Amino acid sequence: MKTGTILLVPHGGNGSSVTFANECARYLESKGRHNVSVAVGDGNRTPFEVMSSMFNEEGVDTFCILPLCISEGMLTVWRLPERLHLPDNAGSWTMVGDHDVATRFSTALGTSERMSEAILDGLGQPNPDRGAVLLFHGSELSVAGRVAQYYRERMVQAGWKCSEAFAKSGPVSPSEAVVRLISQGCGKVTVVPFYISADGGSYSRALSEMREAGIPVEESQPISRYPVFMEILDSKVPEDW
Protein backbone atom coordinates (compact mmCIF):
# COMPACT_ATOMS: atom_id res chain seq x y z
CA MET A 1 0.00 0.00 0.00
CA LYS A 2 1.25 3.48 -0.92
CA THR A 3 -0.74 6.42 0.36
CA GLY A 4 -1.35 9.86 -1.10
CA THR A 5 -3.57 12.90 -0.66
CA ILE A 6 -5.61 14.86 -3.19
CA LEU A 7 -6.68 18.40 -2.34
CA LEU A 8 -9.88 18.82 -4.29
CA VAL A 9 -10.87 22.34 -5.38
CA PRO A 10 -14.54 22.48 -6.46
CA HIS A 11 -14.08 25.33 -8.96
CA GLY A 12 -10.96 26.92 -10.38
CA GLY A 13 -12.53 29.81 -12.28
CA ASN A 14 -11.08 32.68 -10.26
CA GLY A 15 -7.66 31.08 -9.77
CA SER A 16 -7.21 32.11 -6.14
CA SER A 17 -8.79 28.88 -4.85
CA VAL A 18 -6.20 26.89 -6.78
CA THR A 19 -3.44 29.12 -5.44
CA PHE A 20 -4.70 28.50 -1.93
CA ALA A 21 -4.90 24.74 -2.56
CA ASN A 22 -1.23 24.78 -3.60
CA GLU A 23 -0.43 26.59 -0.33
CA CYS A 24 -2.31 23.86 1.52
CA ALA A 25 -0.33 21.20 -0.34
CA ARG A 26 2.95 22.80 0.72
CA TYR A 27 1.68 23.01 4.30
CA LEU A 28 0.77 19.31 4.35
CA GLU A 29 4.18 18.42 2.92
CA SER A 30 5.83 20.52 5.64
CA LYS A 31 3.98 18.32 8.15
CA GLY A 32 5.51 15.22 6.63
CA ARG A 33 2.65 14.22 4.33
CA HIS A 34 3.78 12.43 1.18
CA ASN A 35 2.45 12.36 -2.38
CA VAL A 36 0.18 15.42 -2.15
CA SER A 37 -1.51 16.68 -5.33
CA VAL A 38 -4.12 19.31 -6.22
CA ALA A 39 -7.10 18.63 -8.48
CA VAL A 40 -9.81 21.01 -9.70
CA GLY A 41 -13.37 19.74 -10.08
CA ASP A 42 -14.02 21.69 -13.26
CA GLY A 43 -10.42 21.86 -14.46
CA ASN A 44 -8.93 20.65 -17.72
CA ARG A 45 -7.08 17.92 -15.82
CA THR A 46 -9.94 16.13 -14.09
CA PRO A 47 -9.70 14.80 -10.51
CA PHE A 48 -9.77 11.26 -11.88
CA GLU A 49 -6.89 12.08 -14.23
CA VAL A 50 -4.90 13.37 -11.24
CA MET A 51 -5.68 10.16 -9.35
CA SER A 52 -4.68 8.04 -12.34
CA SER A 53 -1.44 9.96 -12.73
CA MET A 54 -0.57 9.48 -9.06
CA PHE A 55 -1.30 5.76 -9.41
CA ASN A 56 0.62 5.25 -12.65
CA GLU A 57 3.57 7.56 -12.01
CA GLU A 58 3.99 7.43 -8.22
CA GLY A 59 2.45 4.06 -7.36
CA VAL A 60 -0.16 5.57 -5.02
CA ASP A 61 -3.02 3.12 -4.53
CA THR A 62 -4.68 4.48 -1.36
CA PHE A 63 -6.05 8.03 -1.43
CA CYS A 64 -7.25 10.55 1.11
CA ILE A 65 -9.48 13.05 -0.71
CA LEU A 66 -9.71 16.47 0.97
CA PRO A 67 -12.49 18.65 -0.50
CA LEU A 68 -11.79 22.34 0.07
CA CYS A 69 -15.35 23.07 1.10
CA ILE A 70 -16.93 24.73 4.13
CA SER A 71 -19.96 22.50 4.67
CA GLU A 72 -21.48 19.40 3.16
CA GLY A 73 -23.68 19.90 0.12
CA MET A 74 -24.44 18.57 -3.33
CA LEU A 75 -20.81 19.12 -4.30
CA THR A 76 -19.26 17.07 -1.52
CA VAL A 77 -21.92 14.36 -1.35
CA TRP A 78 -22.32 13.61 -5.07
CA ARG A 79 -20.74 15.91 -7.65
CA LEU A 80 -17.12 15.85 -6.56
CA PRO A 81 -17.11 12.10 -5.76
CA GLU A 82 -18.59 11.48 -9.21
CA ARG A 83 -15.55 13.19 -10.76
CA LEU A 84 -13.43 10.54 -9.02
CA HIS A 85 -15.68 7.75 -10.35
CA LEU A 86 -17.15 7.22 -6.88
CA PRO A 87 -20.90 6.71 -6.29
CA ASP A 88 -20.94 9.26 -3.43
CA ASN A 89 -18.67 10.49 -0.66
CA ALA A 90 -19.05 7.19 1.19
CA GLY A 91 -17.42 5.25 -1.66
CA SER A 92 -14.30 3.44 -0.49
CA TRP A 93 -12.74 2.30 -3.76
CA THR A 94 -12.66 2.84 -7.50
CA MET A 95 -10.85 1.43 -10.52
CA VAL A 96 -7.83 2.86 -12.30
CA GLY A 97 -7.57 0.77 -15.42
CA ASP A 98 -7.75 -2.83 -14.24
CA HIS A 99 -6.65 -2.02 -10.70
CA ASP A 100 -8.58 -1.34 -7.51
CA VAL A 101 -7.58 1.75 -5.55
CA ALA A 102 -8.83 2.60 -2.06
CA THR A 103 -10.36 6.00 -1.34
CA ARG A 104 -11.21 7.91 1.81
CA PHE A 105 -13.34 10.95 1.00
CA SER A 106 -12.96 13.34 3.90
CA THR A 107 -15.55 15.73 5.29
CA ALA A 108 -15.80 19.44 4.63
CA LEU A 109 -14.76 21.83 7.41
CA GLY A 110 -18.17 21.65 9.10
CA THR A 111 -18.56 22.65 12.74
CA SER A 112 -15.37 23.30 14.67
CA GLU A 113 -14.90 24.80 18.10
CA ARG A 114 -11.32 25.67 17.18
CA MET A 115 -12.48 27.59 14.12
CA SER A 116 -15.17 29.46 16.05
CA GLU A 117 -12.58 30.48 18.65
CA ALA A 118 -10.21 31.68 15.91
CA ILE A 119 -12.95 33.80 14.34
CA LEU A 120 -13.84 35.37 17.68
CA ASP A 121 -10.18 36.11 18.40
CA GLY A 122 -9.79 37.67 14.98
CA LEU A 123 -12.82 39.93 15.36
CA GLY A 124 -11.92 41.15 18.82
CA GLN A 125 -14.34 42.26 21.50
CA PRO A 126 -18.03 42.64 20.57
CA ASN A 127 -19.32 46.18 20.14
CA PRO A 128 -23.02 47.01 20.62
CA ASP A 129 -22.93 49.18 17.48
CA ARG A 130 -21.34 46.50 15.28
CA GLY A 131 -22.95 43.30 14.08
CA ALA A 132 -21.48 40.31 12.28
CA VAL A 133 -22.83 38.57 9.17
CA LEU A 134 -21.56 35.03 8.67
CA LEU A 135 -21.74 34.70 4.90
CA PHE A 136 -22.05 31.22 3.39
CA HIS A 137 -22.39 30.17 -0.22
CA GLY A 138 -25.32 27.94 0.75
CA SER A 139 -26.65 24.59 -0.35
CA GLU A 140 -29.90 22.81 -1.06
CA LEU A 141 -28.98 20.35 1.68
CA SER A 142 -30.04 21.31 5.20
CA VAL A 143 -26.66 20.45 6.72
CA ALA A 144 -25.24 23.75 5.39
CA GLY A 145 -27.87 25.64 7.38
CA ARG A 146 -27.02 23.68 10.52
CA VAL A 147 -23.34 24.53 10.15
CA ALA A 148 -24.23 28.22 9.81
CA GLN A 149 -26.47 28.00 12.88
CA TYR A 150 -23.64 26.45 14.89
CA TYR A 151 -21.26 29.34 14.22
CA ARG A 152 -23.98 31.97 14.76
CA GLU A 153 -24.83 30.49 18.15
CA ARG A 154 -21.16 30.57 19.17
CA MET A 155 -20.98 34.24 18.16
CA VAL A 156 -24.13 35.12 20.09
CA GLN A 157 -22.86 33.29 23.17
CA ALA A 158 -19.73 35.46 23.01
CA GLY A 159 -21.84 38.62 23.04
CA TRP A 160 -22.09 39.40 19.34
CA LYS A 161 -25.15 40.56 17.45
CA CYS A 162 -24.98 38.12 14.58
CA SER A 163 -26.87 36.68 11.63
CA GLU A 164 -26.01 34.06 9.09
CA ALA A 165 -26.60 34.76 5.38
CA PHE A 166 -26.47 32.69 2.20
CA ALA A 167 -25.23 34.04 -1.11
CA LYS A 168 -26.83 31.38 -3.31
CA SER A 169 -29.18 29.01 -1.51
CA GLY A 170 -30.49 29.29 2.04
CA PRO A 171 -33.19 30.72 4.31
CA VAL A 172 -31.58 34.15 4.91
CA SER A 173 -30.45 36.45 2.09
CA PRO A 174 -27.54 38.88 2.57
CA SER A 175 -29.86 41.90 2.67
CA GLU A 176 -32.18 40.21 5.18
CA ALA A 177 -29.21 39.52 7.45
CA VAL A 178 -28.22 43.20 7.47
CA VAL A 179 -31.80 44.30 8.11
CA ARG A 180 -31.92 41.94 11.10
CA LEU A 181 -28.83 43.56 12.57
CA ILE A 182 -30.09 47.09 11.94
CA SER A 183 -33.25 46.19 13.86
CA GLN A 184 -31.00 45.19 16.78
CA GLY A 185 -29.38 48.63 16.83
CA CYS A 186 -26.28 47.95 14.74
CA GLY A 187 -24.86 50.89 12.83
CA LYS A 188 -22.20 48.90 10.97
CA VAL A 189 -21.54 45.33 9.95
CA THR A 190 -18.51 43.08 9.63
CA VAL A 191 -18.82 40.27 7.11
CA VAL A 192 -17.11 36.97 7.93
CA PRO A 193 -16.76 35.08 4.62
CA PHE A 194 -17.18 31.34 5.12
CA TYR A 195 -15.44 30.89 1.79
CA ILE A 196 -12.20 29.36 0.58
CA SER A 197 -11.73 32.36 -1.67
CA ALA A 198 -13.71 35.60 -1.41
CA ASP A 199 -13.21 36.91 -4.93
CA GLY A 200 -15.87 34.94 -6.77
CA GLY A 201 -19.08 36.23 -8.30
CA SER A 202 -21.51 35.01 -5.63
CA TYR A 203 -19.50 36.64 -2.86
CA SER A 204 -19.15 40.00 -4.61
CA ARG A 205 -22.87 40.10 -5.42
CA ALA A 206 -23.76 39.32 -1.81
CA LEU A 207 -21.43 42.04 -0.59
CA SER A 208 -23.01 44.60 -2.94
CA GLU A 209 -26.46 43.56 -1.73
CA MET A 210 -25.47 44.10 1.89
CA ARG A 211 -23.97 47.51 1.17
CA GLU A 212 -27.22 48.64 -0.41
CA ALA A 213 -28.81 48.49 3.06
CA GLY A 214 -27.21 51.86 3.81
CA ILE A 215 -24.83 51.14 6.69
CA PRO A 216 -21.04 50.60 6.56
CA VAL A 217 -20.08 47.03 5.69
CA GLU A 218 -16.53 45.86 6.41
CA GLU A 219 -14.93 42.56 5.40
CA SER A 220 -12.84 40.26 7.52
CA GLN A 221 -10.57 37.68 5.95
CA PRO A 222 -12.05 34.41 4.63
CA ILE A 223 -11.96 31.71 7.26
CA SER A 224 -9.57 29.71 5.08
CA ARG A 225 -6.93 32.34 5.95
CA TYR A 226 -6.96 31.53 9.64
CA PRO A 227 -3.97 29.24 10.38
CA VAL A 228 -6.28 26.83 12.17
CA PHE A 229 -7.96 26.03 8.85
CA MET A 230 -4.87 24.25 7.54
CA GLU A 231 -4.35 22.60 10.91
CA ILE A 232 -7.88 21.16 10.73
CA LEU A 233 -7.24 20.09 7.14
CA ASP A 234 -4.11 18.22 8.21
CA SER A 235 -6.04 16.51 11.02
CA LYS A 236 -8.32 14.93 8.42
CA VAL A 237 -5.40 12.99 6.88
CA PRO A 238 -4.85 9.61 8.55
CA GLU A 239 -1.82 9.33 10.81
CA ASP A 240 1.52 8.40 9.22
CA TRP A 241 0.43 9.29 5.65
C-alpha atoms as one frame of an Amber mdcrd trajectory, in Angstrom:
protein
   0.000   0.000   0.000   1.251   3.477  -0.920  -0.740   6.420   0.356  -1.353
   9.857  -1.105  -3.571  12.899  -0.659  -5.608  14.864  -3.190  -6.682  18.401
  -2.338  -9.878  18.815  -4.295 -10.868  22.342  -5.377 -14.538  22.480  -6.464
 -14.078  25.325  -8.962 -10.958  26.919 -10.377 -12.526  29.806 -12.277 -11.077
  32.678 -10.260  -7.662  31.084  -9.768  -7.207  32.109  -6.139  -8.790  28.880
  -4.852  -6.200  26.889  -6.782  -3.437  29.125  -5.444  -4.697  28.496  -1.931
  -4.897  24.738  -2.559  -1.235  24.778  -3.596  -0.426  26.590  -0.334  -2.307
  23.856   1.522  -0.330  21.201  -0.339   2.955  22.798   0.720   1.682  23.012
   4.295   0.769  19.309   4.351   4.178  18.425   2.918   5.828  20.516   5.645
   3.983  18.324   8.148   5.507  15.215   6.632   2.646  14.220   4.331   3.777
  12.434   1.184   2.446  12.355  -2.383   0.182  15.418  -2.151  -1.512  16.676
  -5.327  -4.119  19.306  -6.217  -7.104  18.626  -8.483  -9.807  21.007  -9.700
 -13.370  19.741 -10.080 -14.015  21.694 -13.261 -10.416  21.861 -14.458  -8.929
  20.650 -17.717  -7.083  17.916 -15.819  -9.935  16.131 -14.093  -9.699  14.802
 -10.509  -9.766  11.262 -11.876  -6.887  12.077 -14.232  -4.902  13.374 -11.241
  -5.680  10.163  -9.347  -4.679   8.039 -12.341  -1.437   9.959 -12.734  -0.572
   9.476  -9.063  -1.299   5.755  -9.410   0.617   5.246 -12.645   3.570   7.561
 -12.006   3.987   7.431  -8.220   2.447   4.058  -7.363  -0.158   5.570  -5.016
  -3.023   3.120  -4.531  -4.682   4.484  -1.364  -6.048   8.031  -1.429  -7.255
  10.550   1.112  -9.481  13.050  -0.707  -9.714  16.465   0.975 -12.486  18.653
  -0.499 -11.787  22.340   0.069 -15.352  23.067   1.104 -16.926  24.730   4.134
 -19.958  22.496   4.668 -21.480  19.398   3.159 -23.681  19.900   0.119 -24.445
  18.566  -3.327 -20.808  19.115  -4.298 -19.261  17.066  -1.517 -21.917  14.361
  -1.346 -22.319  13.614  -5.070 -20.744  15.914  -7.650 -17.123  15.846  -6.562
 -17.106  12.103  -5.758 -18.591  11.478  -9.213 -15.552  13.188 -10.765 -13.426
  10.542  -9.023 -15.679   7.752 -10.346 -17.153   7.219  -6.883 -20.902   6.707
  -6.291 -20.936   9.263  -3.434 -18.667  10.490  -0.660 -19.054   7.189   1.189
 -17.419   5.255  -1.665 -14.300   3.436  -0.494 -12.744   2.300  -3.755 -12.655
   2.839  -7.496 -10.846   1.431 -10.520  -7.825   2.863 -12.298  -7.565   0.770
 -15.420  -7.751  -2.833 -14.240  -6.650  -2.019 -10.700  -8.578  -1.339  -7.508
  -7.582   1.753  -5.547  -8.829   2.601  -2.064 -10.355   5.997  -1.341 -11.207
   7.907   1.808 -13.337  10.953   0.997 -12.958  13.342   3.905 -15.553  15.726
   5.295 -15.802  19.443   4.632 -14.760  21.830   7.406 -18.171  21.648   9.096
 -18.558  22.655  12.742 -15.372  23.300  14.668 -14.902  24.804  18.096 -11.322
  25.667  17.178 -12.480  27.595  14.122 -15.168  29.456  16.047 -12.576  30.482
  18.651 -10.210  31.679  15.912 -12.950  33.803  14.336 -13.845  35.373  17.683
 -10.182  36.111  18.404  -9.793  37.673  14.977 -12.819  39.930  15.359 -11.917
  41.151  18.825 -14.341  42.261  21.501 -18.028  42.636  20.567 -19.322  46.177
  20.135 -23.025  47.006  20.616 -22.935  49.176  17.482 -21.336  46.505  15.283
 -22.953  43.303  14.079 -21.478  40.309  12.280 -22.829  38.572   9.170 -21.557
  35.032   8.666 -21.744  34.702   4.895 -22.049  31.216   3.390 -22.394  30.166
  -0.221 -25.325  27.943   0.753 -26.645  24.592  -0.353 -29.903  22.815  -1.063
 -28.982  20.348   1.685 -30.040  21.314   5.196 -26.659  20.452   6.722 -25.245
  23.751   5.388 -27.869  25.637   7.379 -27.018  23.679  10.518 -23.335  24.534
  10.148 -24.232  28.218   9.806 -26.468  28.001  12.880 -23.641  26.447  14.887
 -21.261  29.343  14.225 -23.976  31.965  14.758 -24.829  30.490  18.153 -21.158
  30.573  19.174 -20.975  34.236  18.165 -24.126  35.120  20.091 -22.858  33.294
  23.175 -19.729  35.455  23.008 -21.836  38.622  23.041 -22.088  39.395  19.336
 -25.151  40.556  17.448 -24.975  38.118  14.584 -26.872  36.682  11.635 -26.008
  34.058   9.092 -26.603  34.759   5.381 -26.467  32.686   2.201 -25.233  34.043
  -1.110 -26.831  31.382  -3.313 -29.184  29.015  -1.511 -30.495  29.295   2.042
 -33.187  30.724   4.314 -31.580  34.155   4.912 -30.454  36.449   2.095 -27.535
  38.884   2.566 -29.863  41.899   2.667 -32.179  40.207   5.178 -29.209  39.517
   7.451 -28.219  43.201   7.472 -31.804  44.301   8.113 -31.922  41.936  11.101
 -28.831  43.561  12.566 -30.093  47.092  11.936 -33.252  46.186  13.856 -30.996
  45.185  16.780 -29.383  48.635  16.830 -26.282  47.954  14.741 -24.857  50.894
  12.826 -22.202  48.901  10.972 -21.543  45.327   9.950 -18.506  43.078   9.633
 -18.820  40.266   7.115 -17.111  36.973   7.932 -16.756  35.075   4.624 -17.175
  31.336   5.115 -15.436  30.890   1.786 -12.199  29.364   0.583 -11.728  32.365
  -1.667 -13.714  35.598  -1.411 -13.206  36.912  -4.928 -15.873  34.938  -6.768
 -19.085  36.234  -8.295 -21.508  35.010  -5.625 -19.503  36.640  -2.864 -19.146
  40.002  -4.607 -22.874  40.096  -5.422 -23.764  39.315  -1.810 -21.426  42.040
  -0.589 -23.006  44.596  -2.941 -26.456  43.558  -1.733 -25.472  44.103   1.889
 -23.968  47.512   1.172 -27.223  48.643  -0.414 -28.815  48.493   3.063 -27.211
  51.857   3.810 -24.827  51.145   6.691 -21.038  50.602   6.562 -20.076  47.034
   5.688 -16.532  45.859   6.411 -14.931  42.564   5.401 -12.839  40.260   7.524
 -10.566  37.683   5.953 -12.054  34.412   4.626 -11.960  31.708   7.257  -9.568
  29.706   5.081  -6.935  32.340   5.954  -6.957  31.529   9.638  -3.969  29.244
  10.385  -6.285  26.831  12.175  -7.965  26.028   8.846  -4.866  24.253   7.539
  -4.352  22.599  10.914  -7.878  21.156  10.731  -7.240  20.086   7.142  -4.112
  18.223   8.205  -6.037  16.509  11.024  -8.323  14.928   8.416  -5.402  12.993
   6.881  -4.849   9.612   8.549  -1.815   9.334  10.806   1.518   8.396   9.223
   0.433   9.292   5.649
